[in-house]
Amino acid sequence: MPKLAQRVGRAKPSAIMVIAEKAKQLKAAGRDIISFSIGVPNFLPGEHVYAAARESLLHDSGQYGSNRGADALLDAFLKHIEALGFSGYTRMNLSIGIGAKQVLYNLAEALLDEGEEICFAAPYWTTYQDIADIVGARAKVMHCGPEQNYKLTPSQLDAALASKPKVFLFNNPSNPTGMVYTGEEIAALAEVLVRYPDTWIITDDIYNSMVFGGIGYHNFVFARPELRERLIFVDSLSKTYGMPGWRVGLIAGPESIAKALTTLNSNHITSLPEVITAAAVAAFGGPQDVPQAKCAEFAGKRDIVVAALSAIPGVVCPRPQGAFYAFPDISVAFGKSHHGVSINNDVEFCAALLEATGVACVPGSAFGEPRAMRISYTCPTAQLAPGLARITEFFNELT
Ligand SMILES: Cc1ncc(COP(=O)(O)O)c(C=O)c1O
């Protein structure tokens, strides 16, 4: 029997999907399940997006499209990023992918040779570690615990960059913590970045339109424009517009990087379908009332989640300011038991919680922080309070 490539042996199924699968099985067996496990936005895009897709089908050419992305999409994305604060970019700075995940994978292929180093902060989105493993890069993780609100400090970054990693990968707002960096915090990190010219910077900022309470979205290039020549901004339709299944991701970065991704595209995905492109143009260019309303709704849900979790003795929940995640430190439960089931770590905690109460959360170790668990609060509002009440009761029953 011939062997698989070694890189496939390094690929692991997503830890988030493992919990989601277990929750699905319990539901199929008739259990009353409340899922806080999956990071999908749980709303649909505005009607104008569907109208654009239907209209596109009437004129579909059925042909391959541009490897970089159709001009109409690139122009709509340019306007979108200008509104965020990026200036001076042209179509030549852009390229597309099948969602931000595939864009990030493409970037790893484009920037990292085997054995080279990529650094990122923990808690991190699980896929960062997985992509590094698959391409054979060494991951240097900067641990940012609840005591520092899960945020990277300039001195931590300085220490990590001293070994000149090839890539620094940054995520703001954060999945899994919901933390958002202020303009001052971004500027302080940018001051460190300018001193390390050999490191590429990727900012995976796909939750940039889901920021609560006036903090706003900030990027290193706003503070230090000279970083533009080695910074790649990653965006996606998935979360902002409620379109994860439409699979559209984009980058804005140096021309050399956009060209490299476009070349990779020409060797695998080729292009985005016309109908998807038309929907993406409508999402970026059309009314923004759905994303704005959803952002306000998530801010309200955040308040409910933080209030409930902070009321549990010993649980610490740094207050998220964006996205739709909370990441409480649950380590107060470790060493205790629930109706005879002992709980020694985050994985055992989430398994026992799911089994006993039907509430599915993701263990923090999936994100490099085993003291915590991730709550994704995109469920219907009616499920939020009962789900949180079950978590509270579970804690109360620990002995
Ligand atoms: C931080 C982060 N980056 C990228 C992605 C991938 O998004 P997409 O659906 O565009 O592939 C996700 C999805 O959960 C995410 O949370």
The ligand as a Gaussian input file, in Angstrom:
#p B3LYP/6-31G(d) Opt

LIG

0 1
 C      -10.135000      34.388000      13.315000
 C      -10.686000      33.689000      12.128000
 N      -10.034000      33.774000      10.954000
 C      -10.492000      33.161000       9.865000
 C      -11.649000      32.414000       9.880000
 C      -12.107000      31.741000       8.612000
 O      -13.171000      32.394000       8.032000
 P      -13.735000      31.964000       6.595000
 O      -15.128000      31.496000       6.837000
 O      -13.694000      33.218000       5.787000
 O      -12.869000      30.910000       6.053000
 C      -12.358000      32.269000      11.071000
 C      -13.563000      31.434000      11.133000
 O      -14.056000      31.037000      12.164000
 C      -11.873000      32.938000      12.223000
 O      -12.524000      32.878000      13.396000

